[in-house]
């Protein structure tokens, strides 16, 4: 028959060190899991805003009427901004937090071969530039005309007990798409 072991003996033995090690490692593991979660959410938000900008650019280059007498009727900036907003809402990202990018409207360069002159406008902090060159002029191939859709979106981390506690970063979506003229 074995002799019963007292609690004092158990504490003095090395088997109790596992509890102390777990007490040290568990908070670090928990912080790593929180970091993975919040960086994953940041990446998901970045992918969502880029997808929304891409959908807006796709809507901007698509002509509204292919069989009409004047088929080169481009969608309005309100239509493009609406597509961006709807895409963000479909992914549960708040479109009211969109920040204009760039903060002032750029002066676009005219693109050779475009049906109209270049223009930039903003609608709901979404900047849309139509009929602009999207390839560099130093490119040996003919210049490609298209549309750019750009905006920024704030993202806030929440990782307690770190320097990222309530840290905000600005994610930028800037998409170019070849025009269908």
Buried (B, 14 or more C-beta within 10 A) or exposed (E): EEEEEEEEEEEEEEEEEEEEEEEEEEEEEEBEEBBEEBEEBBEEBBEBBBBBBBBBBBBBBBBEEEEEEEEBEBBBBEBBBBBBBBBBEEEEBEBEEBEBBBEEBEEBEBBEEBBEEBBBBBBBBBBBBBBBBBBEEEEEEEBBBBBBBBBBBEBEBEBEEEEBEEEEEEBBBBBBBEBBB
